[in-house]
Amino acid sequence: MSDDDVKKNHIVIRGIITLLIFAVWGVVNRIINIAAPIISGEMAVRQLENSDWSYVSSQFIMRYFSGSPMPKIILLLVLIAIWWKPLKKVLLAVAILPILMMNTPNAIAYYDTKDYPEYIEIQPNQSAFLIPVAGANQDTQGQFMSVDYLTKNKVATKRVQIPHALIRNPGWSSDYYVPAAKLIIVDRTPYNREWVNASDRGTSARKEGFHFESSDSINISTGIVTAAYVKEEDAAKFLYWFGTKADPNAKLNDPNVNFASVSYGRSLSDVMDTVVRGKIQAVLAREFGSRSLDNAIREKSAIISLVEKEVKESFINKGITIDYVGYAEALSFNERIQASIDKVFVTQKDAQAEESLKKMLPLYQQQAEIAVKNGIAASASKWNGQINLPSFLVVPSDFLTAVTGWVKSEPGKADTGIKK
């Protein structure tokens, strides 16, 4: 066999091997494309672990499965090894060109023909949940324990990368990159609110007081003050019960909605202003409605304690810790009812004052008698026993002696000066 025949046979063998490699490459690439969303989602969760190796490995694998040129570079090296000898120049360039064209640059946040890195900052007052959009979500969901992370690592933020996966869609003009995992952020900022009827005070300028009635159909209104927060360990409960924010104007066929990489849980203020406020209103209406107006006024302290207890117990298992619930203003009624209440109160106070005065009269009488006696005694101690009378009046000496003795003696024991 001549050298030319040997060279031809080698070229045929190389061609067959090349076809086999491309066939295997196609199968492997197809498997990678199918598994990419699942693997990228799992690796995205691993980046939240408190480990440098977890971060490095997850970044490498996410980039490998998100349009990385590494698989194509490996294929290129294999082809170079096969064709290096016979095709050192032109044919090698021709073989390399389509492979290079196969590599697509690295999608913006939602969907794009190019895959750009997408990073999200998680603040200290937030909790984040990174949920893969494909695969075993129950096992691959990760929770970022921000309090523990900040304590051990002395950092204020956590940066999370959202992985992207390539979707092969022949119906579109080109393939698109979409998020392989969705990041859900829960804001745990503490909440305080004063719902009052006045427009010049309270959290809002609107009249936000509570209105209900007593069992005898008397309208009552009042204001409530409350505070609440979501603990780090309760963020999952809060997200489970109250979900994420919904955009009423969102369209289901909008790619920005279908391929959103970040969602935000409902805010604590939104939940407090709706669900929790409704619970407070219901308990207030029930308790005041089961009492007459007089009993409701007397038992208002017990009522608000019951409201606080029920609200705390109702929402602690849903991820909300209620700090306190109390009155922010006095119980209010219509003007006629309030005037009647004021009149009754004034009448009662007047009656109490009169009754107290009656009880004190005997004491006042005794004090007056003592004062009179003390005055007489003081005057007697200062008298010299002489009475200055006009010269034309002549009083017997025995009479003056008797009067003097009576004044100086104790009451009831005066000496009359008459001998028996």
C-alpha positions as a printed Julia matrix, in Angstrom:
420×3 Matrix{Float64}:
   0.0     0.0     0.0
   1.39    3.28   -1.02
   1.95    6.25    1.28
  -0.92    8.1    -0.35
  -3.28    5.23    0.39
  -2.12    5.16    3.99
  -2.68    8.89    4.32
  -6.15    8.56    2.82
  -6.99    5.76    5.24
  -5.78    7.87    8.16
  -7.94   10.76    6.99
 -10.97    8.47    6.73
 -10.32    7.13   10.23
  -9.89   10.64   11.57
 -13.12   11.65    9.84
 -15.02    8.73   11.37
 -13.61    9.52   14.82
 -14.55   13.17   14.35
 -18.12   12.23   13.45
 -18.33    9.98   16.5
 -16.97   12.77   18.7
 -19.53   15.22   17.33
 -22.3    12.66   17.91
 -21.19   12.08   21.49
 -20.79   15.84   21.93
 -24.35   16.4    20.74
 -25.76   13.83   23.18
 -23.69   15.14   26.1
 -24.53   18.74   25.27
 -28.23   17.86   25.16
 -28.03   16.19   28.56
 -26.15   19.19   29.95
 -28.79   21.59   28.64
 -31.54   19.55   30.28
 -29.72   19.26   33.61
 -28.34   22.81   33.62
 -31.32   24.5    35.34
 -31.38   21.9    38.12
 -27.64   21.87   38.7
 -27.38   25.67   38.5
 -30.21   26.0    41.02
 -28.52   23.61   43.43
 -25.21   25.43   43.1
 -26.92   28.78   43.64
 -28.13   27.51   47.0
 -24.65   26.29   47.94
 -23.19   29.78   47.53
 -25.21   30.8    50.61
 -23.26   28.38   52.82
 -20.67   29.8    55.2
 -17.75   28.27   53.3
 -15.18   29.64   50.84
 -15.01   26.29   49.02
 -18.78   26.2    48.6
 -18.69   29.65   47.04
 -15.81   28.84   44.66
 -17.23   25.49   43.55
 -20.73   26.87   43.08
 -19.43   29.79   41.0
 -17.4    27.46   38.78
 -20.25   25.01   38.18
 -22.85   27.75   37.64
 -20.66   29.37   35.03
 -19.96   26.0    33.42
 -23.68   25.33   33.01
 -24.56   28.93   32.06
 -22.98   29.23   28.63
 -19.37   28.75   29.66
 -17.01   28.14   26.67
 -15.13   25.46   28.61
 -16.93   22.43   27.04
 -16.32   23.83   23.57
 -12.67   24.47   24.37
 -12.31   20.82   25.41
 -13.94   19.7    22.16
 -11.65   21.98   20.22
  -8.55   20.54   21.88
  -9.69   17.0    21.04
 -10.23   17.92   17.39
  -6.87   19.61   17.24
  -5.24   16.46   18.56
  -6.99   14.38   15.89
  -6.32   16.65   12.91
  -3.09   18.27   13.96
  -0.86   16.33   11.64
  -2.77   16.39    8.33
  -4.46   19.71    8.76
  -2.06   22.12   10.31
  -3.16   25.16    8.4
  -6.27   25.85    6.37
  -8.46   22.92    7.26
  -7.75   23.37   10.96
  -8.96   26.96   10.79
 -12.07   25.85    8.91
 -12.79   23.22   11.6
 -12.23   25.69   14.44
 -14.4    28.49   13.03
 -17.83   26.84   13.46
 -16.92   25.72   16.97
 -16.02   29.26   17.96
 -19.27   30.47   16.44
 -21.14   27.92   18.58
 -20.02   29.73   21.73
 -22.55   32.33   22.85
 -21.34   35.1    25.15
 -22.48   35.04   28.59
 -29.0    36.88   30.38
 -29.79   40.0    31.98
 -31.97   39.68   35.02
 -34.93   38.06   33.27
 -34.34   36.85   29.72
 -31.77   37.64   27.09
 -29.75   36.1    24.33
 -26.6    36.83   26.34
 -25.74   35.68   29.83
 -24.56   38.52   32.06
 -23.86   38.01   35.79
 -26.73   39.04   38.04
 -26.0    39.82   41.7
 -28.41   40.76   44.47
 -27.44   42.37   47.79
 -29.25   41.04   50.87
 -29.45   43.64   53.63
 -29.14   42.89   57.39
 -32.88   43.45   57.91
 -33.78   40.98   55.16
 -34.07   37.21   54.88
 -33.58   35.55   51.52
 -34.83   32.29   50.06
 -33.24   31.0    46.85
 -35.6    28.5    45.24
 -34.54   26.54   42.11
 -37.16   26.75   39.38
 -36.57   23.11   38.42
 -35.73   19.93   40.29
 -36.43   18.82   43.85
 -37.33   22.19   45.35
 -38.18   20.69   48.73
 -34.6    19.5    49.14
 -32.73   22.32   47.4
 -34.36   25.38   48.93
 -31.83   27.41   50.92
 -32.38   30.0    53.62
 -29.88   32.76   54.31
 -29.57   33.06   58.13
 -28.4    36.66   58.1
 -28.17   37.17   61.87
 -25.87   34.18   62.34
 -23.84   35.07   59.25
 -23.26   38.67   60.31
 -22.3    37.63   63.85
 -19.67   35.1    62.76
 -18.24   36.87   59.74
 -18.49   40.54   60.77
 -19.96   41.69   57.46
 -23.03   43.81   56.8
 -24.3    42.36   53.53
 -24.46   39.17   51.5
 -24.18   39.13   47.73
 -26.04   36.37   45.92
 -25.62   35.47   42.27
 -28.72   34.43   40.35
 -27.78   31.56   37.99
 -29.08   31.48   34.44
 -29.89   28.55   32.18
 -30.16   28.44   28.39
 -33.57   27.57   26.97
 -33.51   25.98   23.53
 -36.59   27.32   21.8
 -36.87   26.81   18.04
 -39.99   28.97   18.02
 -37.96   32.07   18.81
 -35.39   33.72   16.63
 -32.71   32.54   19.04
 -32.23   30.73   22.33
 -32.68   32.67   25.57
 -31.09   32.67   28.99
 -33.54   32.7    31.9
 -33.09   32.44   35.7
 -32.4    28.93   36.97
 -33.47   29.97   40.49
 -35.68   32.64   42.0
 -34.6    34.75   44.96
 -37.4    35.71   47.36
 -36.55   38.48   49.82
 -38.47   39.06   53.06
 -38.12   42.45   54.72
 -38.04   42.1    58.53
 -38.01   45.82   59.39
 -39.89   46.38   62.71
 -43.29   48.06   62.51
 -45.13   50.59   64.66
 -48.54   52.08   64.02
 -51.03   54.43   65.69
 -54.51   54.11   64.22
 -56.45   57.12   65.54
 -59.52   59.15   64.59
 -57.68   62.47   64.81
 -56.06   63.88   61.69
 -53.45   65.93   63.55
 -51.7    63.0    65.23
 -51.06   59.32   64.74
 -49.07   57.57   62.03
 -51.29   58.82   59.22
 -53.2    62.05   58.63
 -56.22   59.96   57.7
 -58.86   59.03   60.25
 -58.03   55.4    60.94
 -59.74   54.78   64.3
 -61.82   51.72   65.18
 -65.61   51.86   65.34
 -68.0    49.42   67.05
 -71.01   49.45   69.36
 -72.09   48.22   72.77
 -74.81   45.64   73.39
 -77.32   48.49   73.85
 -76.4    49.83   70.38
 -74.34   52.82   71.51
 -71.69   53.76   68.93
 -68.15   53.75   70.29
 -64.84   54.62   68.67
 -61.23   54.61   69.82
 -57.64   54.54   68.61
 -55.14   51.68   68.85
 -51.35   51.65   69.03
 -49.36   48.53   68.19
 -45.86   47.34   67.26
 -44.62   44.14   65.63
 -41.59   42.52   64.0
 -40.55   39.34   62.18
 -37.78   37.26   63.75
 -35.12   35.77   61.49
 -36.22   32.25   62.4
 -39.85   33.15   61.6
 -39.2    34.57   58.13
 -40.15   31.28   56.45
 -43.5    31.21   58.27
 -44.18   34.81   57.33
 -43.43   34.1    53.66
 -45.52   30.92   53.7
 -48.61   32.6    55.16
 -48.53   35.95   53.39
 -46.66   35.19   50.16
 -45.1    37.66   47.76
 -46.26   40.99   46.44
 -48.68   40.74   43.55
 -48.81   43.26   40.74
 -52.46   43.67   39.65
 -51.3    45.08   36.32
 -48.97   42.18   35.53
 -49.71   40.14   32.42
 -49.23   36.4    32.57
 -47.68   36.31   29.1
 -45.17   39.03   29.95
 -41.62   37.6    29.98
 -40.68   40.11   32.68
 -43.23   38.38   34.91
 -42.61   34.78   33.88
 -38.83   35.04   34.11
 -38.44   37.38   37.08
 -35.38   36.37   39.06
 -36.26   38.3    42.25
 -39.56   38.52   44.15
 -40.3    40.37   47.37
 -42.48   39.07   50.17
 -45.36   41.18   51.37
 -44.13   43.88   53.71
 -44.9    43.71   57.42
 -46.57   47.12   57.23
 -48.91   45.88   54.5
 -49.88   42.82   56.54
 -50.35   44.86   59.72
 -52.53   47.44   57.97
 -54.79   44.75   56.53
 -54.81   41.32   58.18
 -53.73   42.29   61.72
 -55.88   45.42   61.79
 -58.86   43.32   60.76
 -58.22   40.92   63.64
 -58.04   43.78   66.15
 -61.27   45.24   64.78
 -63.05   41.89   65.05
 -62.04   41.27   68.67
 -62.9    44.83   69.74
 -66.33   44.61   68.11
 -67.01   41.24   69.73
 -66.0    42.26   73.24
 -67.66   45.68   73.31
 -70.72   44.25   71.57
 -71.21   41.73   74.37
 -71.29   44.42   77.07
 -73.59   47.28   77.93
 -72.15   50.76   77.7
 -71.65   51.04   81.46
 -69.93   47.65   81.66
 -67.83   48.39   78.58
 -66.54   51.59   80.16
 -65.76   49.83   83.44
 -64.08   46.86   81.72
 -62.19   48.64   78.94
 -58.84   47.72   80.5
 -59.75   44.03   80.58
 -60.98   44.25   76.99
 -57.73   45.65   75.58
 -55.74   43.03   77.51
 -57.86   40.34   75.87
 -57.38   41.92   72.45
 -53.61   41.95   72.9
 -53.57   38.32   74.04
 -55.67   37.05   71.12
 -53.75   39.0    68.49
 -50.39   37.79   69.81
 -51.52   34.17   69.86
 -53.09   34.42   66.41
 -50.02   35.71   64.57
 -47.04   34.23   66.42
 -47.48   30.97   64.48
 -47.65   32.94   61.24
 -44.26   34.57   61.7
 -45.33   37.89   63.25
 -44.34   38.76   66.81
 -46.73   41.36   68.22
 -44.89   43.53   70.74
 -47.93   45.26   72.25
 -51.5    46.4    71.55
 -53.06   49.27   73.51
 -55.39   52.24   73.39
 -54.04   55.29   71.57
 -56.92   57.54   72.62
 -59.96   57.53   74.92
 -63.25   55.83   74.16
 -65.41   58.27   72.22
 -69.19   58.54   71.83
 -71.57   60.95   70.09
 -72.0    64.37   71.7
 -75.32   63.64   73.44
 -74.07   60.4    74.96
 -70.85   62.06   76.08
 -72.79   64.98   77.6
 -75.0    62.52   79.5
 -71.97   60.62   80.75
 -70.35   63.87   81.89
 -73.58   64.97   83.62
 -73.93   61.66   85.44
 -70.32   61.86   86.5
 -70.7    65.42   87.82
 -73.91   64.47   89.65
 -72.24   61.48   91.24
 -69.32   63.61   92.36
 -71.67   66.24   93.82
 -73.6    63.56   95.69
 -70.38   62.08   97.0
 -69.26   65.52   98.17
 -72.59   66.14   99.95
 -72.47   62.74  101.62
 -68.93   63.38  102.76
 -70.01   66.76  104.16
 -72.82   65.14  106.14
 -70.4    62.67  107.63
 -68.13   65.53  108.69
 -70.84   67.72  110.39
 -70.52   66.15  113.88
 -66.8    66.7   113.73
 -67.26   70.29  112.63
 -69.7    70.89  115.57
 -67.26   69.47  118.09
 -64.5    71.61  116.67
 -66.74   74.72  116.94
 -67.62   74.0   120.6
 -63.98   73.5   121.45
 -63.11   76.77  119.74
 -65.79   78.66  121.76
 -64.62   77.21  125.05
 -61.02   77.96  124.22
 -61.97   81.53  123.4
 -63.82   82.01  126.7
 -60.94   80.51  128.64
 -58.44   82.77  126.92
 -60.52   85.87  127.68
 -60.95   84.9   131.32
 -57.24   84.4   131.79
 -56.63   87.95  130.65
 -59.41   89.66  132.83
 -58.36   91.44  136.06
 -61.72   90.92  137.76
 -62.89   94.51  137.44
 -65.86   95.78  135.46
 -65.84   99.4   134.45
 -69.38  100.76  134.84
 -70.81  104.26  134.6
 -70.7   106.21  137.87
 -74.46  106.49  138.11
 -74.73  102.64  138.35
 -74.24  101.09  141.75
 -73.8    97.29  141.9
 -73.76   95.39  145.19
 -70.39   93.91  146.01
 -71.85   90.44  146.59
 -73.2    90.37  143.04
 -69.85   91.24  141.49
 -68.14   88.62  143.61
 -70.6    85.99  142.46
 -70.18   86.86  138.75
 -66.42   86.89  139.03
 -66.36   83.51  140.67
 -68.64   82.03  137.98
 -66.46   83.28  135.12
 -63.23   82.0   136.62
 -64.67   78.62  137.52
 -65.25   75.7   135.07
 -68.57   75.69  133.23
 -71.25   74.18  135.43
 -69.19   74.66  138.58
 -69.33   78.45  139.03
 -69.53   79.76  142.61
 -72.73   81.82  143.0
 -71.43   83.48  146.16
 -74.67   82.58  148.03
 -74.12   80.67  151.2
 -76.56   78.0   152.12
